[in-house]
Amino acid sequence: MKLYTSAFAPNPERVHMFMKEKGITDIELVDINIMEREHKTREYRTISPLAQIPALELDDGRVLTESRAICRYLEGVHPEPNLFGKTDEEAAFIEMWDRRVEFMFLLPLAWWIRHGHPAFTAIEKQIAELAPRGEKGFRYFAKWLDSELAGRDFIAGDRFTIADITAFASLGFARVAKWKPDADELPNLVAWRGRMLARPCGQK
Ligand SMILES: N[C@@H](CCC(=O)N[C@@H](CS)C(=O)NCC(=O)O)C(=O)O
């Protein structure tokens, strides 16, 4: 298998963290430089028609995109440790959390950065109003997540799951906006981040 990936980008990072937690090391990596617009080439579009990263090329030549779908596939090939839920019920709650984090944390953050950071003019037709709107949504969710984490160690319940990975990859990307959780304002998020940094997904 071959993973098309890109350094510092949060969605491929989700897949890398997932692979680290599973101990998967046998997938060939192909780096695509987003800022150099390598993902916009005709050649890359034959792999990922929507010109997005990550993309996983299977051994039979089929290509999976969407980081969550890629992780889902890898969970099937490497079932342990389970990160998507052991029962339908647990999987439903984990999916709820993962989608909350993806759409209410990572997405506003992406708006904030892509529409506000000067370097992103390389790939985004920036709309200035979207940056503060994204920042507001991101900060709101960070505060809410902090209150949720007051009573537990992990995002979707009492164990580490894909939802923690999506949130942790979001925090990594937030560094581009020079944002990191503050211990006075978001103590539970800071403690959770410490737990993530100590895990395989937190290793370089
Ligand atoms: N929903 C997709 C989103 C993929 C995505 O937006 N990837 C970004 C990198 S994090 C990308 O390819 N950006 C290039 C662009 O927007 O031009 C997923 O989960 O994989």
The ligand as an SDF file (V2000), in Angstrom:
LIG
                    3D

 20 19  0  0  0  0  0  0  0  0999 V2000
  -12.3080   15.3700    4.3200 N   0  0  0  0  0  0  0  0  0  0  0  0
  -10.9770   15.1580    3.8310 C   0  0  0  0  0  0  0  0  0  0  0  0
  -10.2510   16.4930    3.8180 C   0  0  0  0  0  0  0  0  0  0  0  0
   -8.8920   16.4080    3.1390 C   0  0  0  0  0  0  0  0  0  0  0  0
   -8.2120   17.7580    3.0810 C   0  0  0  0  0  0  0  0  0  0  0  0
   -8.8380   18.8210    3.0800 O   0  0  0  0  0  0  0  0  0  0  0  0
   -6.8930   17.7020    3.0380 N   0  0  0  0  0  0  0  0  0  0  0  0
   -6.1380   18.9150    2.9480 C   0  0  0  0  0  0  0  0  0  0  0  0
   -4.8460   18.7640    3.7270 C   0  0  0  0  0  0  0  0  0  0  0  0
   -5.1680   18.6650    5.4570 S   0  0  0  0  0  0  0  0  0  0  0  0
   -5.8410   19.2000    1.4970 C   0  0  0  0  0  0  0  0  0  0  0  0
   -5.7130   18.2920    0.7180 O   0  0  0  0  0  0  0  0  0  0  0  0
   -5.7300   20.4790    1.1410 N   0  0  0  0  0  0  0  0  0  0  0  0
   -5.3850   20.8950   -0.1570 C   0  0  0  0  0  0  0  0  0  0  0  0
   -6.2670   21.9900   -0.6750 C   0  0  0  0  0  0  0  0  0  0  0  0
   -7.2830   22.2720   -0.0560 O   0  0  0  0  0  0  0  0  0  0  0  0
   -5.9400   22.5610   -1.7110 O   0  0  0  0  0  0  0  0  0  0  0  0
  -10.2390   14.1260    4.7030 C   0  0  0  0  0  0  0  0  0  0  0  0
  -10.7110   13.8910    5.8200 O   0  0  0  0  0  0  0  0  0  0  0  0
   -9.2580   13.5330    4.2700 O   0  0  0  0  0  0  0  0  0  0  0  0
  1  2  1  0
  2  3  1  0
  2 18  1  0
  3  4  1  0
  4  5  1  0
  5  6  2  0
  5  7  1  0
  7  8  1  0
  8  9  1  0
  8 11  1  0
  9 10  1  0
 11 12  2  0
 11 13  1  0
 13 14  1  0
 14 15  1  0
 15 16  2  0
 15 17  1  0
 18 19  2  0
 18 20  1  0
M  END
$$$$
